[in-house]
């Protein structure tokens, strides 16, 4: 258990050090990343809406068949 805690602590310190030494993103890079994330979110929401519509359609068809 103590080995795991020590390993996690050392890994976290290494990642933090690499992040600091690697430099920070510029404002333009951050804005580009935000725009890309927003595009991905918009596409995911559109895909989910399509899936929801298909689910509703299948459910209506099932209810129509079962009511006969």
Secondary structure by P-SEA (a helix, b strand, c coil): caaaaaaaaaaaaaaaaaaaaaccccaaaaaaaaaaaaaaaaaaaaaaaaaaaaaaaaaaaaaaaaac
